[in-house]
Amino acid sequence: MNKLKLLLLVLPFLWNSACTNTNEVTEQLGTTVYFQFEYVNHAWGYAHQGFIIDQAGNIYEYSQPENWNWPSEDKISRDLFNANLKKAEVRLTEVKLNELRQMEIKALSAKNGSLSEAKHVMADAGVESYAIYLADEDSGELTRYLLQNRGDFYQKNTSKASDEIVNWLITIRGEEGYTDEHFE
């Protein structure tokens, strides 16, 4: 019986240290990570909406933002990226930090995945994009890594980590949108 009491006493500390280790891993990486879902369509009028998740778990939603700053050759300065965040509204809900930390680690793996060839599938449907932005802590610039495009064109990052992040982003989005059937 004494061993059971001891175990019950020690278990919360072990659990807490396990959670702390996950946070320490991402802090030691020295990398800033953002996650993005975005839908853009230029047919039958202009549509631009999506969300960005920061490292605190905040979800920034935007719809038809004016003067959006687009990456150039998959690069964007932190100042321009932060200006985009100011054009968005923060959702009341946040992403759980332990879940976010797991996705950050997957993002570091996904950035090394290769992209499939873009496949033209639809017309006038627009494109849903799932992406990550990464930067070293001391860098003034973020790099965008495509995870998937769905819609007029289908293209995907071939890493397993990329698929896991996209599925997670679809869950946060609350709907799948265009299916992944054209990746088969």
C-alpha positions in Angstrom: 0.0 0.0 0.0 2.9 2.4 0.8 4.2 1.9 -2.8 0.9 2.9 -4.2 0.8 6.1 -2.1 4.3 6.9 -3.2 3.5 6.3 -6.8 0.4 8.6 -6.5 2.5 11.3 -4.9 5.3 11.1 -7.5 3.1 10.7 -10.6 2.0 14.3 -10.9 5.6 15.4 -10.9 6.6 12.9 -13.5 3.7 14.1 -15.7 4.6 17.7 -15.3 8.3 17.1 -16.2 7.2 15.1 -19.3 5.2 18.1 -20.5 8.0 20.5 -19.7 10.4 18.5 -21.7 8.3 19.0 -24.8 8.4 22.7 -24.3 12.1 22.7 -23.7 12.7 20.8 -26.9 10.9 23.5 -29.0 12.6 26.3 -27.1 16.0 24.7 -27.7 15.3 24.5 -31.4 15.5 28.3 -31.6 13.0 28.3 -34.4 9.8 30.4 -34.9 7.0 28.3 -36.4 3.6 29.6 -37.8 0.9 27.4 -39.4 -1.5 28.7 -42.1 -4.6 27.7 -43.9 -5.5 30.0 -46.8 -8.2 30.1 -49.5 -7.7 32.4 -52.6 -10.0 32.6 -55.6 -9.8 35.1 -58.4 -12.7 33.7 -60.5 -16.2 35.3 -60.2 -14.9 38.0 -57.9 -12.1 37.9 -55.4 -12.0 35.7 -52.3 -9.2 35.6 -49.7 -9.6 34.1 -46.3 -7.9 31.8 -43.8 -6.1 31.7 -40.5 -2.6 31.7 -39.0 -1.6 30.0 -35.7 1.3 31.5 -33.7 3.5 29.9 -31.2 1.3 30.9 -28.3 -1.6 29.0 -29.8 -3.5 32.1 -30.9 -5.5 31.6 -34.1 -5.6 34.7 -36.3 -8.6 34.6 -38.7 -8.8 36.9 -41.8 -11.3 37.4 -44.5 -10.8 39.8 -47.5 -7.9 41.6 -45.7 -6.8 44.8 -47.5 -3.2 45.3 -48.6 -2.2 41.8 -47.7 1.6 41.2 -47.8 2.4 38.1 -49.9 5.7 36.2 -49.7 8.1 36.7 -52.5 9.8 33.5 -53.6 8.5 32.0 -50.3 10.2 34.6 -48.2 8.5 37.4 -46.1 10.0 39.7 -43.5 8.9 39.5 -40.0 7.6 43.1 -40.1 5.4 42.3 -43.2 4.2 39.0 -41.6 3.3 40.8 -38.4 1.5 43.5 -40.4 -0.7 40.7 -41.8 -1.4 39.4 -38.3 -2.6 42.9 -37.3 -5.2 42.6 -40.2 -6.7 39.5 -38.6 -8.9 38.9 -35.7 -7.9 36.5 -32.9 -10.3 33.7 -32.2 -11.6 33.2 -28.7 -10.4 29.6 -28.8 -6.7 28.7 -28.8 -4.8 25.6 -29.7 -3.6 23.5 -26.8 0.1 24.1 -26.3 1.1 20.4 -26.0 -0.6 19.7 -29.3 1.0 22.8 -30.8 4.5 21.8 -29.7 4.0 18.4 -31.3 3.1 20.1 -34.6 6.1 22.4 -34.3 8.4 19.4 -34.2 6.6 17.8 -37.2 7.0 21.1 -39.0 10.8 20.9 -38.7 10.5 17.5 -40.4 8.0 18.6 -43.1 10.2 21.4 -44.3 12.5 18.8 -45.7 9.8 17.0 -47.7 9.8 17.3 -51.5 6.9 18.6 -53.5 4.9 16.5 -55.9 4.3 17.9 -59.4 1.4 20.3 -59.5 -1.7 18.7 -61.1 -4.4 20.8 -62.8 -7.7 19.4 -61.6 -10.4 22.1 -61.6 -11.2 25.5 -63.0 -12.5 28.5 -61.1 -12.4 26.7 -57.8 -9.6 28.7 -56.3 -6.9 27.1 -54.2 -6.8 26.0 -50.6 -3.3 26.2 -49.3 -1.8 24.6 -46.1 1.6 25.9 -45.2 4.1 26.5 -42.5 6.4 29.5 -41.9 9.8 29.0 -40.2 12.6 31.2 -39.1 15.6 31.1 -36.9 14.9 33.2 -33.8 17.4 35.9 -34.8 16.4 36.0 -38.4 14.3 39.0 -39.7 12.8 36.8 -42.4 10.3 33.8 -42.5 10.4 31.1 -45.1 7.1 29.6 -46.3 7.0 25.8 -46.9 4.0 24.5 -48.8 2.3 21.4 -47.3 -0.6 21.1 -49.7 -2.6 22.9 -52.4 -6.1 21.7 -53.2 -8.5 23.1 -55.7 -7.7 24.3 -59.2 -4.2 22.7 -58.7 -3.3 19.9 -56.4 0.2 19.6 -55.0 1.6 18.2 -51.8 4.7 17.9 -49.7 5.5 14.2 -49.7 6.6 14.0 -46.0 4.4 12.0 -43.6 4.7 14.9 -41.1 3.1 17.2 -43.7 0.0 15.0 -44.0 -0.3 15.0 -40.2 -0.1 18.8 -40.0 -2.6 19.3 -42.8 -5.1 16.9 -41.1 -4.6 18.9 -37.9 -5.2 22.2 -39.7 -8.4 20.8 -41.3 -9.6 19.9 -37.8 -9.0 23.4 -36.6 -10.6 24.8 -39.8 -13.7 22.8 -39.0 -14.3 21.5 -42.5 -12.3 19.7 -45.1 -13.1 21.8 -48.1 -11.7 20.1 -51.2 -10.9 16.5 -50.6 -7.6 14.7 -51.0 -8.9 12.3 -53.6 -6.8 13.8 -56.4 -3.5 13.0 -54.6 -4.1 9.2 -55.2 
